[in-house]
Amino acid sequence: MFFASSAKPIDDNLKNVVDEIEVQSPTLSVLAARQFRYSLRQTPIEVNIKEPRQFNVLEEFIIRAAIEFQPPPTEDELASVLGLDSVFIKTTTTTLRSLQTLSPTSPLTVTPEGRSFYEKGSVPQPPYPIQINVITDPLSDKINFQSESLNETTINLPDLADFIAVDRTIAEITSLPLEEIQKSIQASGLALHVPEEGKIVTSYRVLASTQKFWRKISLFVIFDALEDKLTIQIRNGKQILESASSWLELLHTEGKISLQALCKLSSETINFEREAILKQKNTEIEARLEKIRQKVLEAATKATDEGDNYKALGEAVQLRDGQISQAFSEILNSAKSQILIYSPWVDQVVVDEKFINLLQKLANRGVRILIGHGIARRQEDEDKPIPPEVEKKLRVIKTPHGLPSVQVIWLGDSHVKEVIVDKQIHLCGSHNWLSYRGDYLPRGESVYKVTIPHQVQEAYEFLANRFQNHAEKLWQNALENRDSQLAVESLCAWGALGMEGIALKEIEKNNWLELLPVWLNLALQGLKSKNLSGESESFKTALSLLSKVFIEEAFIEQLQQGWRKVIDAIAINNPKTALNLLSDEVWAQFLRLNIAQNSDSPDNFISRHT
C-alpha cells in the first residue's frame, strides 16, 4: 500500500481482506473497498415430477407389441392373440395412456416418452408435486433454484441500486419454456430432473407472489501495477463474483458509473496512486540491484580478508563482456530443476539450434524452464515481438512425459534482464540474454552473478510472482472458454514454479477431472527432481478425486499409467510412504479403475513397481 489505509476509502470491516489481497499479490494495491446491499427476488413454485417404476409382464407385452407389430394392433386384436378377456387389456392400456406411455387412440402406438422408459425397463409413475424456490439474482444475471427459502435479514448498508441500475433484464419465470426450467433445475444441483434416471420435471406453476430479500456484497477497486490497469471486483464473502465484476468494469469503461459517487474515489486520487505505485515498483527493482552492486564492492575486500568463509555465505561478483556468455552457458548447464529467464527481447540469433538442443537436454533431465519477455506495457505495442518461428521451436521442447517443458510468456513492461537457476544463482545486468550474442565483440556489458541466499530469494519472489499472475489469468481464460490447451499451459506454469498444490486445487474446485493425468505428470516431474515430497497432502487430495472418475472416461488410460508411475516414484524413495497412501478406500478405487488388478494387493503392487 502506498497511502495509509486510513487515507483510502476503505470500510473498517474490509481492512483485513484488503491486507490479504495485497499480501498475496504484492503488485496489487486496493484503492477503495466498500460494502453495499442489493436485492434478490424469490418466487415459490410447484413442480410436478414423474419417476419410473418397473413394468409388469402384461405392460411389457403391450408396449412391446405396440412397437414391434406391423401394423400396430388394437386392444381387441391383442386380447385375441393372448387369449385374454379384452377388459384386462383395456384396463392396462388405459393406465399406460394416463402415464403418456401410449398414444391416446387406437391402434396401440408408443409415445417417444414411453419408448424411452421402455428401453430402461420401466414405465412412469403418476406425477407428484414438490415446492421449490426460484431465486433471481440481477447482479450475477442468473436464475437459480433451491429447496430452502432465503432468510429475511436486515442489512443497514447503502443500496447498490442507488448508484447503479442493478435490475438487469432477466426473463419472468412464467415466460420461461419448460425445457429451460428443466435445464436450470438440473444445473442448480437439485436431484429433481435427472433424465438419465427417468426422473423428469413435467410441469410447473407459480404458487405466490415474488418477495424481495437483501444480500451483502463487497466492492473493491484494485490497481494492478504489472498490467498498469484498474479493475473492479465484487465479492460475496471471499468468493469473487466474476460476472458482476466484469459487468461493473464494462459500465465504468463506458462512463456509466462514477467511482467518485460509488466509493468516493476521484480521478485525481487514482492517478496519484497509479504514479506512486509504478514509481515504487521501479524503485524496489533499483534498490535490489543497488544492494547487489554494494555487495560486489564489499567482495573486493572481504573475499581477501575472510577467504572461503565469506564465499560460503554466498557472493556477488561482476562479469564483463566475454565472461558473460560463458557464465550463462555454464549456469544453464548446471540446472537441476528450474530456470527462470527474463529477457525483454528474444530472437533467432541467440535461440538457434544449439540453444534449442541445450534446452531439450535440460528438459530431458527434468529441468523446467520459464521464459518471460516484453518491454512495452501492452503486447500489441512491442517493437520487436518474439518471432513466431522462434516461439514455436521453444514450445516444441517437451518433458520425458510429453508435457511442454519451456513456457514462453509475454509479461511486458520491464527492462530487467535476469536469470535465476534452482533458486541458488541469480544473474542480472545489462546483457540481453536471448536477443543477441554479446560475446563476439566487447560491448561494455556487465552482469552480476549473485549466490547470496536472501538476495537470490528476493529476486526469485519478484520474478516468480509475475509468472504466477500470468498462470492465474491463463487459467481464468481456460475456464471461461473451457479451453484444455490453455489449461495445460497454466498447469505447466504452476508446475514449473513448484505450485503443484495450487494446480490441483483448481482442478478439484472446477471439477475438471480430465486434467488429472496432466497433473500427475507434473507431480511425477516434481518427485523426480525432489521438489515435491511423496508425503505431500496433494497426493491424498488427488487420490480422493478417483471416486469421481468413471471407468468409461476417455482419459482413463492416461490416468492409470500416471498413478502407476507416481506410486512407483514415491515407492522408490520410501515404500512405506507409498503404502500409507493406499488405504482401503483408495485401493478399492485402484481396483475399480483398473489401476491395479484384482489379483494384486497393496504390498505386491508396490513391491512389483519397486
C-alpha positions in Angstrom: 0.0 0.0 0.0 1.2 3.5 -0.7 -1.4 5.6 1.0 -2.1 4.7 4.6 -5.4 2.7 4.9 -7.0 5.5 6.8 -6.4 7.8 3.8 -8.2 5.5 1.4 -12.0 5.0 1.2 -11.9 1.5 2.8 -14.6 0.3 5.2 -13.2 -0.8 8.5 -14.6 -4.3 8.4 -12.9 -4.8 5.0 -9.3 -3.8 6.0 -8.3 -7.4 6.8 -9.5 -8.5 3.3 -7.6 -5.6 1.7 -4.4 -6.6 3.6 -4.9 -10.2 2.4 -5.2 -9.2 -1.2 -2.1 -7.0 -1.1 0.0 -9.6 0.8 -0.9 -12.4 -1.6 -0.2 -10.3 -4.7 2.4 -7.6 -4.0 1.8 -6.0 -7.4 -1.9 -5.2 -6.4 -3.0 -2.2 -4.5 -6.6 -1.8 -3.2 -7.6 1.9 -3.8 -11.1 1.6 -2.3 -13.3 -1.0 -0.6 -16.9 -0.6 0.4 -19.8 -2.7 1.3 -23.3 -2.5 -0.2 -26.6 -4.4 -0.2 -28.6 -5.4 -3.2 -31.9 -7.3 -3.6 -32.6 -10.8 -4.7 -36.1 -11.9 -5.8 -37.6 -15.2 -4.6 -40.7 -16.8 -6.2 -42.1 -20.1 -4.8 -43.2 -22.6 -7.5 -44.5 -26.1 -7.6 -43.0 -28.6 -10.0 -44.5 -31.9 -11.0 -42.1 -34.8 -11.2 -42.5 -38.1 -12.9 -40.4 -41.1 -11.9 -40.1 -44.6 -13.3 -41.2 -48.0 -11.9 -40.5 -51.4 -13.2 -43.3 -52.6 -15.6 -45.2 -55.8 -15.1 -45.4 -58.7 -17.6 -48.6 -57.5 -19.2 -47.5 -53.9 -19.5 -44.2 -55.1 -21.1 -46.0 -57.3 -23.6 -48.5 -54.5 -24.6 -45.7 -51.9 -25.1 -43.5 -54.4 -27.0 -46.4 -55.4 -29.2 -47.2 -51.7 -30.0 -43.5 -51.2 -31.0 -42.9 -54.5 -33.0 -46.3 -55.4 -34.5 -46.9 -54.2 -38.1 -49.5 -52.8 -38.4 -49.9 -51.8 -34.7 -52.7 -53.9 -33.0 -55.9 -52.7 -31.3 -56.8 -53.8 -27.8 -59.3 -56.5 -29.1 -56.7 -57.9 -31.5 -54.1 -58.1 -28.8 -56.6 -59.7 -26.4 -57.3 -62.3 -29.1 -53.6 -63.1 -29.6 -53.1 -63.5 -25.8 -56.4 -65.4 -25.3 -57.4 -62.9 -22.6 -60.6 -61.0 -22.0 -60.3 -57.6 -23.7 -61.3 -56.0 -20.3 -57.8 -56.8 -18.9 -56.0 -55.4 -21.9 -58.2 -52.2 -22.0 -57.7 -51.6 -18.2 -53.9 -51.8 -18.6 -53.8 -49.6 -21.8 -55.9 -47.0 -20.0 -53.3 -46.9 -17.3 -50.5 -46.6 -19.8 -52.3 -43.9 -21.7 -52.8 -41.9 -18.4 -49.0 -42.1 -18.0 -48.4 -40.8 -21.5 -46.7 -44.1 -22.5 -49.3 -45.0 -25.2 -50.9 -42.6 -27.6 -54.5 -41.6 -26.7 -56.2 -43.5 -29.6 -56.2 -46.9 -31.2 -54.3 -48.6 -32.7 -51.7 -49.1 -29.9 -48.7 -46.9 -30.6 -45.9 -45.9 -28.1 -45.1 -42.3 -27.4 -41.5 -41.1 -27.5 -41.6 -40.8 -23.7 -43.0 -44.3 -23.5 -40.3 -45.7 -25.7 -37.6 -44.0 -23.6 -38.9 -45.5 -20.4 -39.4 -49.0 -22.1 -35.7 -49.0 -23.1 -34.9 -48.7 -19.4 -37.3 -51.5 -18.5 -39.8 -49.2 -16.8 -42.9 -47.1 -17.1 -43.6 -43.7 -15.5 -45.4 -43.4 -12.2 -48.1 -40.7 -11.8 -46.5 -37.2 -11.3 -46.1 -35.9 -7.8 -45.6 -32.2 -6.7 -42.7 -30.6 -4.9 -42.3 -27.0 -3.9 -39.0 -25.2 -4.6 -37.9 -21.5 -4.8 -36.8 -19.6 -7.8 -34.0 -17.1 -6.9 -33.5 -14.2 -9.4 -30.1 -12.6 -8.9 -29.9 -9.4 -11.1 -26.2 -8.8 -10.1 -25.0 -12.1 -11.5 -27.7 -12.1 -14.2 -28.8 -15.6 -13.2 -31.8 -17.6 -12.1 -31.2 -20.3 -9.6 -33.4 -22.9 -8.0 -33.2 -24.1 -4.4 -35.3 -26.1 -1.9 -34.7 -23.8 1.1 -36.2 -20.3 1.4 -33.9 -17.3 1.7 -33.6 -15.9 5.2 -35.1 -12.4 5.8 -32.4 -10.2 7.4 -32.0 -6.5 8.0 -28.9 -5.1 6.3 -28.1 -1.5 7.1 -25.8 -0.7 4.2 -26.2 1.6 1.1 -28.3 0.1 -1.6 -26.2 -0.6 -4.7 -29.2 0.3 -6.8 -29.0 3.9 -5.6 -25.7 4.2 -7.6 -26.2 1.7 -10.4 -29.2 0.4 -12.3 -28.8 -3.2 -11.0 -32.0 -4.6 -12.4 -30.6 -6.3 -15.5 -33.1 -7.8 -17.9 -34.0 -11.3 -16.6 -37.0 -13.1 -18.0 -40.0 -13.6 -15.8 -40.3 -17.1 -14.5 -43.7 -17.5 -16.1 -42.4 -16.7 -19.5 -39.7 -19.4 -19.5 -40.4 -22.6 -21.5 -40.4 -25.9 -19.7 -37.2 -27.0 -21.3 -35.3 -24.0 -19.9 -36.8 -24.7 -16.4 -35.7 -28.3 -16.6 -32.1 -27.3 -17.6 -31.9 -24.7 -14.8 -33.2 -27.1 -12.1 -30.6 -29.6 -13.3 -27.8 -27.0 -13.2 -28.8 -25.9 -9.7 -27.8 -29.4 -8.3 -31.3 -30.3 -7.2 -31.9 -34.0 -7.9 -35.4 -33.4 -9.3 -34.8 -33.5 -13.0 -32.5 -36.5 -13.9 -33.4 -37.7 -17.4 -30.8 -40.4 -17.5 -32.6 -42.0 -14.5 -36.0 -41.4 -15.9 -36.8 -38.7 -13.3 -38.4 -35.8 -15.2 -40.0 -32.4 -14.3 -43.2 -32.4 -16.4 -44.7 -29.1 -15.5 -44.6 -26.1 -13.1 -46.7 -23.4 -11.7 -46.2 -20.2 -9.6 -47.6 -20.5 -6.0 -47.3 -17.0 -4.7 -46.1 -13.5 -5.5 -42.4 -12.6 -5.7 -40.6 -11.4 -2.5 -37.5 -9.2 -2.1 -34.5 -10.3 0.1 -31.3 -8.4 0.8 -27.8 -9.7 0.3 -24.5 -8.1 1.4 -21.7 -7.7 -1.2 -18.2 -6.0 -1.1 -16.8 -3.8 -3.9 -13.0 -3.4 -4.4 -11.3 -1.0 -6.7 -7.8 -2.5 -7.4 -4.8 -1.2 -9.3 -2.5 -3.8 -10.9 1.0 -2.4 -11.3 2.1 -5.2 -13.7 -0.7 -4.5 -16.1 -1.0 -0.8 -15.3 -4.7 -1.4 -15.1 -7.6 -0.6 -12.8 -10.1 -3.3 -12.0 -13.4 -3.5 -10.1 -14.0 -6.6 -8.1 -17.3 -7.7 -6.5 -17.2 -10.3 -3.7 -19.7 -12.3 -1.7 -17.6 -13.0 1.4 -14.3 -14.3 -0.2 -15.9 -15.5 -3.4 -15.3 -13.3 -6.4 -18.4 -12.8 -8.5 -16.8 -12.8 -11.9 -19.9 -11.9 -13.9 -20.8 -9.0 -11.7 -17.2 -7.7 -11.6 -16.9 -7.9 -15.4 -20.3 -6.1 -15.8 -19.3 -3.2 -13.5 -15.9 -2.8 -15.2 -17.7 -2.5 -18.5 -20.1 0.1 -17.1 -17.1 2.0 -15.8 -15.3 1.8 -19.1 -18.4 3.1 -20.9 -18.6 6.0 -18.3 -21.9 4.9 -17.0 -20.8 4.7 -13.3 -18.8 7.1 -11.2 -16.2 5.8 -8.8 -16.4 9.1 -7.0 -20.1 8.6 -6.3 -19.8 4.8 -5.7 -16.8 4.8 -3.3 -15.6 8.4 -3.0 -12.6 7.7 -5.3 -11.7 10.7 -7.5 -9.8 10.5 -10.8 -7.1 12.7 -9.2 -6.6 10.1 -6.4 -6.5 7.2 -8.9 -3.8 9.0 -11.0 -1.8 9.9 -7.9 -1.9 6.3 -6.6 -1.0 4.9 -10.0 2.1 7.1 -10.4 3.1 6.3 -6.8 2.8 2.6 -7.3 4.6 2.5 -10.6 7.4 4.6 -9.2 7.6 2.4 -6.1 7.8 -0.7 -8.3 10.8 0.7 -10.2 12.3 1.9 -7.0 12.1 -1.6 -5.5 13.9 -3.1 -8.5 16.6 -0.4 -8.5 17.0 -0.8 -4.7 17.5 -4.6 -5.2 20.1 -4.0 -7.9 21.9 -1.4 -5.8 22.2 -3.9 -2.9 23.9 -6.2 -5.4 26.3 -3.5 -6.5 27.2 -2.8 -2.9 27.9 -6.5 -2.3 30.2 -6.6 -5.3 32.2 -3.7 -3.8 32.3 -5.4 -0.4 33.5 -8.6 -2.1 36.7 -6.9 -3.3 37.9 -6.5 0.3 36.1 -9.2 2.3 37.0 -12.0 -0.1 40.7 -11.2 0.6 40.3 -10.9 4.3 37.8 -13.8 5.0 38.6 -16.1 2.1 36.4 -19.2 1.9 34.3 -18.3 4.9 33.0 -15.3 3.0 32.2 -17.3 -0.1 30.4 -20.0 2.0 27.7 -17.4 2.7 27.3 -16.6 -0.9 28.9 -13.9 -3.0 28.2 -11.2 -5.7 30.7 -10.9 -8.5 30.8 -8.8 -11.6 31.2 -10.3 -15.0 32.1 -8.4 -18.2 31.8 -8.9 -21.9 33.1 -12.3 -22.9 32.8 -13.7 -19.4 29.0 -13.3 -19.6 28.2 -15.7 -22.3 30.4 -18.4 -20.8 28.9 -18.0 -17.4 25.4 -18.0 -18.9 26.0 -21.3 -20.6 27.7 -22.9 -17.6 24.9 -21.9 -15.2 22.2 -23.1 -17.5 24.0 -26.5 -17.9 24.3 -26.7 -14.1 20.5 -26.5 -13.6 18.9 -29.4 -11.7 15.2 -28.5 -11.6 14.3 -24.9 -12.6 15.3 -22.0 -14.7 13.6 -18.5 -14.8 14.7 -16.1 -17.6 13.5 -12.6 -18.2 14.8 -11.1 -21.5 13.0 -8.0 -22.9 13.6 -9.4 -26.5 14.0 -12.9 -27.9 15.4 -13.5 -31.4 16.7 -16.4 -33.6 20.3 -15.2 -33.4 20.6 -16.5 -29.8 17.7 -19.0 -29.9 19.4 -21.1 -32.6 19.6 -24.9 -33.0 22.5 -25.1 -30.5 20.5 -23.3 -27.8 17.3 -25.3 -28.5 19.3 -28.5 -28.2 20.7 -27.3 -24.8 17.2 -26.6 -23.6 16.0 -30.0 -24.8 18.8 -31.7 -22.9 17.8 -29.8 -19.8 14.2 -30.8 -20.3 15.3 -34.5 -20.6 16.9 -34.1 -17.2 13.6 -32.8 -15.8 14.5 -29.1 -15.7 11.5 -26.8 -16.1 12.1 -23.5 -17.8 10.1 -20.3 -17.7 11.0 -17.6 -20.2 9.4 -14.1 -19.8 9.8 -11.4 -22.4 8.5 -8.0 -23.4 9.3 -4.4 -22.8 6.2 -2.5 -23.8 3.2 -2.0 -21.5 0.9 -3.7 -24.0 1.8 -6.7 -26.1 0.5 -5.1 -29.3 2.9 -2.2 -28.8 6.0 -4.3 -28.9 8.5 -3.0 -31.5 10.4 -6.3 -31.5 7.9 -9.1 -30.7 9.3 -12.6 -30.5 9.3 -14.2 -34.0 6.6 -16.9 -34.3 9.1 -19.5 -35.6 11.3 -18.9 -32.5 8.4 -19.2 -30.1 7.2 -22.4 -31.9 10.7 -24.0 -31.6 10.7 -23.2 -27.8 7.2 -24.6 -27.3 8.1 -27.9 -29.1 10.5 -28.8 -26.3 8.9 -31.5 -24.1 9.5 -33.3 -20.9 10.1 -37.1 -21.0 6.4 -37.4 -20.2 5.3 -35.3 -23.2 4.4 -32.1 -21.5 5.7 -28.6 -22.5 9.0 -28.1 -20.7 9.6 -24.5 -21.8 6.9 -21.9 -21.1 7.3 -18.7 -23.2 5.3 -15.9 -21.6 4.8 -12.3 -22.6 5.0 -10.3 -19.3 6.0 -6.9 -20.7 6.7 -3.6 -19.0 10.2 -4.4 -17.8 13.8 -3.6 -18.7 15.1 -6.1 -16.2 17.4 -8.8 -17.6 17.6 -11.7 -15.2 18.3 -15.4 -14.9 17.6 -17.4 -11.8 18.7 -21.1 -11.6 17.4 -23.5 -8.9 16.8 -20.6 -6.6 20.5 -20.5 -6.0 22.1 -18.4 -8.7 21.0 -15.1 -9.9 22.3 -13.3 -13.0 21.3 -9.7 -13.6 22.7 -6.7 -15.5 22.7 -5.1 -19.0 23.1 -8.3 -21.1 20.1 -9.2 -23.3 20.2 -12.9 -22.7 18.1 -14.0 -25.6 18.4 -11.3 -28.2 22.0 -11.2 -29.5 25.4 -12.7 -28.9 27.3 -10.4 -26.6 30.5 -12.5 -26.9 31.6 -11.5 -30.4 32.9 -8.0 -29.6 33.3 -6.2 -26.3 30.2 -4.0 -25.8 31.0 -2.7 -22.3 28.4 -5.0 -20.8 28.4 -6.1 -17.2 26.4 -8.7 -15.3 26.3 -9.6 -11.6 26.4 -13.2 -10.6 24.8 -13.5 -7.2 24.7 -16.5 -4.8 23.8 -14.7 -1.6 20.7 -16.7 -0.5 18.4 -13.9 0.7 19.1 -11.8 -2.3 18.6 -14.6 -4.7 15.3 -15.4 -2.9 14.2 -11.7 -3.1 14.8 -11.7 -6.9 13.1 -15.1 -7.3 10.0 -14.0 -5.5 9.7 -10.9 -7.6 10.0 -12.7 -10.9 8.1 -15.9 -9.9 5.2 -13.7 -8.8 4.9 -12.2 -12.3 4.8 -15.7 -13.8 2.3 -16.8 -11.2 0.0 -13.9 -12.0 0.2 -14.9 -15.7 -0.7 -18.5 -14.9 -3.8 -17.4 -12.9 -5.0 -15.2 -15.8 -4.4 -18.0 -18.3 -6.4 -20.4 -16.1 -9.3 -18.0 -15.9 -9.3 -17.7 -19.7 -9.2 -21.5 -19.9 -12.2 -21.8 -17.6 -14.3 -19.2 -19.4 -13.7 -20.9 -22.8 -13.3 -24.5 -21.4 -10.0 -24.5 -23.4 -8.0 -27.5 -22.4 -4.9 -26.3 -24.2 -4.8 -23.1 -22.2 -5.5 -25.1 -19.1 -2.5 -27.3 -19.7 -0.2 -24.3 -20.3 -1.4 -22.8 -17.0 -0.9 -26.1 -15.1 2.6 -26.4 -16.6 3.5 -22.8 -15.5 2.3 -23.6 -12.0 4.3 -26.9 -12.1 7.4 -25.1 -13.2 7.1 -22.8 -10.2 6.7 -25.8 -7.8 3.0 -24.9 -7.3 1.5 -28.3 -8.0 -0.7 -27.9 -5.0 -2.4 -24.8 -6.4 -2.8 -26.5 -9.8 -4.6 -29.5 -8.1 -6.9 -27.2 -6.0 -8.0 -25.5 -9.2 -8.7 -28.8 -10.9 -10.7 -30.0 -7.9 -12.6 -26.7 -7.4 -13.7 -26.6 -11.1 -14.3 -30.4 -11.4 -12.0 -30.5 -14.5 -11.1 -34.2 -13.9 -9.7 -34.9 -17.4 -6.7 -32.7 -16.4 -5.7 -35.1 -13.6 -3.3 -37.1 -15.9 -1.6 -33.8 -16.7 -1.3 -33.0 -13.0 0.1 -36.5 -12.4 2.9 -35.9 -15.0 3.7 -32.6 -13.3 3.8 -34.3 -9.9 6.0 -37.0 -11.3 8.5 -34.4 -12.5 8.4 -32.8 -9.1 9.1 -36.1 -7.4 12.0 -36.9 -9.6 13.5 -33.5 -9.2 12.9 -33.8 -5.4 10.9 -30.6 -5.4 7.8 -32.5 -4.3 7.6 -34.9 -1.4 5.7 -38.1 -1.5 4.2 -37.1 1.8 2.6 -34.0 0.2 -1.1 -33.6 1.1 -1.7 -33.1 -2.7 -1.4 -36.8 -3.3 -4.1 -37.6 -0.7 -6.3 -35.0 -2.4 -5.7 -36.3 -5.8 -6.4 -39.9 -4.7 -9.7 -38.7 -3.1 -10.8 -37.5 -6.6 -10.7 -41.0 -8.0 -14.2 -41.7 -6.6 -15.5 -39.1 -9.1 -13.9 -40.8 -12.1 -15.8 -43.3 -14.3 -14.0 -46.2 -15.9 -15.5 -45.1 -19.3 -13.7 -41.8 -19.3 -11.7 -41.0 -22.4 -8.6 -40.2 -20.2 -8.8 -43.3 -18.1 -5.7 -45.0 -19.7 -3.5 -41.9 -19.1 -4.8 -41.8 -15.5 -4.0 -45.4 -14.9 -0.5 -45.0 -16.3 0.0 -41.8 -14.4 -0.9 -43.2 -11.0 1.3 -46.3 -11.6 4.3 -44.1 -12.3 3.6 -41.7 -9.4 3.3 -44.6 -6.9 6.4 -46.1 -8.4 8.4 -42.8 -8.0 7.2 -42.4 -4.3 7.9 -46.1 -3.5 11.5 -46.0 -4.9 12.3 -43.3 -2.3 10.1 -44.5 0.5 8.0 -47.7 0.1 6.2 -47.0 3.5 5.0 -43.6 2.3 3.6 -45.2 -0.9 1.9 -48.0 1.1 0.3 -45.4 3.5 -1.3 -43.7 0.5 -3.0 -46.9 -0.5 -5.7 -47.0 2.2 -8.7 -49.4 1.9 -10.8 -46.7 0.2 -8.0 -45.8 -2.3 -7.2 -49.4 -3.0 -10.9 -50.1 -3.8 -10.7 -47.2 -6.4 -7.5 -48.6 -7.8 -9.2 -51.9 -8.4 -12.4 -50.3 -9.8 -10.5 -48.2 -12.3 -8.1 -51.0 -13.3 -5.0 -49.1 -12.0 -4.3 -52.3 -10.1 -5.5 -55.8 -10.8 -7.9 -57.8 -8.6 -5.2 -60.4 -8.0 -2.9 -57.6 -6.6 -2.6 -56.4 -3.0 -1.1 -53.0 -2.0 2.1 -54.7 -0.8 2.6 -56.7 -4.1 1.6 -53.6 -6.2 4.3 -51.5 -4.6 7.0 -54.3 -4.5 6.4 -55.0 -8.1 6.8 -51.4 -9.1 10.0 -51.0 -7.0 
